[in-house]
Amino acid sequence: MRGLLKGAGAASVAFALVLTGCSTAADGGEGAPAELVIGSSDPVPNLVPGRQSNAFGLVMSVFSPLTFLDAEGELSYVAAESVESDDQITWTITLRDGWTFHDGTPVTAQDYVDSWNTVAYAPNAFENSGQLAVIAGYSDLNPAEGEPATDELSGLAVVDDLTFSVTLNQADSQFPVELSQAQTAFYPMPPSAFDDLDAYGKQPIGNGPFAVTTGWTEGEPIVAERYQDYAGDEPTVNKITWVPYSDRLTAYTDALAGNVDIVRLPANRMKQVADDFADDHIYSFSGPAISYLSIPYWDARFDDVRVRQAISMAIDRDAINEALFGNLNSPATAWTPSIMPGNPDGICGKYCEYDPQAAAALLAEAGGFEGQLTIHFPGGAGHDDLFNAVANYLRQNLGVDAIARPSVGWAEFSEDRNNEVLDGPFFARWGALYPSQQSTLRAVFTSAPGCTNCGGAIIPEVEQALNDADASGSEDGEAYAEAQRYIADQFPIVPLFEESYNFVTSDKVAELTASAAGEPLFTDVILAED
Amino acid sequence: MARYISRRLLELVIVFFGVTFVIYCAVFLLPGDPIAALGGDRPLPESVQQQLRLRYGLDLPIWQQYLDYLGGLARGDFGTTFAGQSVGEQMASRWPTTIKLALTAWTLTVLISIALGLAAGLRRGSALDRGVLLGTIVAESVPIFVMGVMAQYLIGITLGWAPIAGVSDGWPRAYLLPALIIALYGLAGVSRLMRGSVIDTMRSDFVRTLRAKGMSQGNVVGLHVMRNAAAPVVNVLAIQLGSLLGGTVVVEAIFNINGVGQLLYKAIQDQEGTLVVGVATTLVFIFLVTNVLVDILSSVLDPRIRHD
């Protein structure tokens, strides 16, 4: 099947061009128009890999990562031949020979170094700059005050055309994993990109299987076609069109009408999707994301660990999952999602299981709860049902005066959270870009930049355990699970749900696969034969 | 008349400064920091945020930001969004879509409501009259998104007559369905007004005189009643055109039409000050200009109205 479609390659490109996006696969065989129409979010402000934050699928089709993590969390090498280190601090990256950018220039070690320097340089203000913070010299390019004295990361050194070395700030066994597909700040840009980064952001030239043929224009589709000289595995499709939708519901309705082949399932259609689409047109991938009910450690009413545990036990995660998410998410049983290698599933134990009597007893034992319990969450992002339900459970099972209060928008919420002015439990979520417990634990439970104030009071043992794990060089995640033992003891915040990334497809798609990032692999979509 | 027009134009300038300043302050006063929120769940590094604040002058006092904005405007520069896109370009790409949509909707409103109002007015008290009243009120009382989504399923998916998303099919195919949904909401008011106006005019002395002179019913209605009855309706219709341009937000979202309404909605959510001010100011301007035009037009239609 896959081989057949690969073979259909070049001949069908011209043919595919003639057909419009809504055509269904024609008479099969040689001329199958292997093209996809994908509903994307709007707006996509910039496609520079160091800047994009909502065009993962597109950037991952136009660029190839150094390393790749499949859905099982198995690491393989794509643009890199090897990523090696003896001490977990200095890493040597060797590129595969014969790779070219879409403009024909060869991909060299110098391109990677130039690209990373550009992304990390503070005056460029690239959104994904933080992904490079592990590299030595990052703080020199990002001083707390004023202009940086240098524009080169001291940790990067070109050895030869295909080899460069990377020195990190501290030992980090996860570095090869951090180079994987969703950390787009690590993608290379060709020399021509640096002349005009704004123009490049509209029509990026990458090293991946697809070359952008119609670049970004406000509100218009972006088109990419198969790059004939791609040195990696051949994609199964010839042409991909991303149509921007300003409203996910409209994208969903358009998929029902058959005008778009793959769209993300909107949260408020999770219940209904089984009625609208056939089973084999609904895909649910476990994502490396988890949501929490965070606890304000600056509020003394939550100081007693039993109060926090009681709150956790009073929430019926299964019922919420069924009622709101159509069972597509799963209740969390640890502080990182189970897709992470070596995840200590179930470490939360009985405190993550619904037990209203035990919860009420535990709260009484802790001396009850004074005053109103206000749950804060960012408004306008579709969290209303979830947090109203949580407040309901706390009111009914614990007898506390619980209400859920949305903020005006994300900006107000994050500012109040960062400044410790929220006066009750609040929404927290972390979507990791690479599947390692390290990513989530560091972002939420340490003082490192990430989700500020999301993880409750900092537990020093957790930070220590993470540093040990980083240095150990083991890849099974066992060392990171150790850190969660301290978290389970202290119970700083309440884990809620592991998220799934859900998609619906048209009849044209026979099989959709995803990588460990939870994003579908548009380049590997298997098309239906008719 | 010339004095009247120049006075109205002077008012425009004053309103322009007032509105831009008020909107600028309003966006500025929204709670939260738009730069910190740029990264969503994943916060931007502190150094990146600092650079962005510096680049967009967010560290300056509000009055200085406003003056800088006006200075840019004087040079024809609408400023840029925090993602670095030109506000002028964004508006230029979206205004045509919204204008097409609003004009289509407005034309539908005019045609349908005048026809309905006329028919109801001429056959006052009949089943037709009552039917029009009931139908337009039902149409207006169903929320616009319910109507929109229903129309998508019925006409778009079940019948397949019209596309349900985007404008890639071009005018008029892609615009008719959303325009009709918008038009439904103006029908009740305008057709009632037209009906009342027709009834009043039909009762007036000059109509009786015309009839007495033996003029046919068709000519009485077509040549005389229509023109006299239209004067108050034209006022309302023209003002509706102004509000239609800003009022397409919900329909644009439902039908995935990249117009100004969408742009404004997103801009307010993301606290993109320059974008909000740019779009809102143009909207206010259009509204004011249509008002001036209406005044001029109504004095043409009814010479008794004079603006001195």
Chai-1 contact restraints between the chains, C-beta under 6 A:
chainA,res_idxA,chainB,res_idxB,connection_type,confidence,min_distance_angstrom,max_distance_angstrom,comment,restraint_id
A,P45,B,A83,contact,1.0,0.0,6.0,A-B,restraint_1
A,A122,B,S47,contact,1.0,0.0,6.0,A-B,restraint_2
A,A122,B,Q51,contact,1.0,0.0,6.0,A-B,restraint_3
A,P123,B,Q51,contact,1.0,0.0,6.0,A-B,restraint_4
A,A125,B,V48,contact,1.0,0.0,6.0,A-B,restraint_5
A,A125,B,Q51,contact,1.0,0.0,6.0,A-B,restraint_6
A,A125,B,L52,contact,1.0,0.0,6.0,A-B,restraint_7
A,E127,B,G39,contact,1.0,0.0,6.0,A-B,restraint_8
A,E127,B,L44,contact,1.0,0.0,6.0,A-B,restraint_9
A,S129,B,P45,contact,1.0,0.0,6.0,A-B,restraint_10
A,S129,B,V48,contact,1.0,0.0,6.0,A-B,restraint_11
A,G130,B,P45,contact,1.0,0.0,6.0,A-B,restraint_12
A,N142,B,S47,contact,1.0,0.0,6.0,A-B,restraint_13
A,E218,B,Q90,contact,1.0,0.0,6.0,A-B,restraint_14
A,E218,B,S93,contact,1.0,0.0,6.0,A-B,restraint_15
A,G219,B,N258,contact,1.0,0.0,6.0,A-B,restraint_16
A,Y245,B,N256,contact,1.0,0.0,6.0,A-B,restraint_17
A,S246,B,N256,contact,1.0,0.0,6.0,A-B,restraint_18
A,S246,B,Q262,contact,1.0,0.0,6.0,A-B,restraint_19
A,D247,B,A253,contact,1.0,0.0,6.0,A-B,restraint_20
A,T250,B,A165,contact,1.0,0.0,6.0,A-B,restraint_21
A,T250,B,N256,contact,1.0,0.0,6.0,A-B,restraint_22
A,T253,B,Q152,contact,1.0,0.0,6.0,A-B,restraint_23
A,T253,B,I164,contact,1.0,0.0,6.0,A-B,restraint_24
A,D254,B,I164,contact,1.0,0.0,6.0,A-B,restraint_25
A,D254,B,A165,contact,1.0,0.0,6.0,A-B,restraint_26
A,L256,B,I157,contact,1.0,0.0,6.0,A-B,restraint_27
A,A257,B,G156,contact,1.0,0.0,6.0,A-B,restraint_28
A,A257,B,I157,contact,1.0,0.0,6.0,A-B,restraint_29
A,A257,B,I164,contact,1.0,0.0,6.0,A-B,restraint_30
A,V408,B,P31,contact,1.0,0.0,6.0,A-B,restraint_31
A,G409,B,Q269,contact,1.0,0.0,6.0,A-B,restraint_32
A,W410,B,A37,contact,1.0,0.0,6.0,A-B,restraint_33
A,A411,B,G32,contact,1.0,0.0,6.0,A-B,restraint_34
A,A411,B,D33,contact,1.0,0.0,6.0,A-B,restraint_35
A,A411,B,P34,contact,1.0,0.0,6.0,A-B,restraint_36
A,A411,B,A37,contact,1.0,0.0,6.0,A-B,restraint_37
A,A411,B,Q271,contact,1.0,0.0,6.0,A-B,restraint_38
A,E412,B,P31,contact,1.0,0.0,6.0,A-B,restraint_39
A,E412,B,G32,contact,1.0,0.0,6.0,A-B,restraint_40
A,S414,B,A36,contact,1.0,0.0,6.0,A-B,restraint_41
A,S414,B,A37,contact,1.0,0.0,6.0,A-B,restraint_42
A,E415,B,G32,contact,1.0,0.0,6.0,A-B,restraint_43
A,E415,B,D33,contact,1.0,0.0,6.0,A-B,restraint_44
A,R429,B,D41,contact,1.0,0.0,6.0,A-B,restraint_45
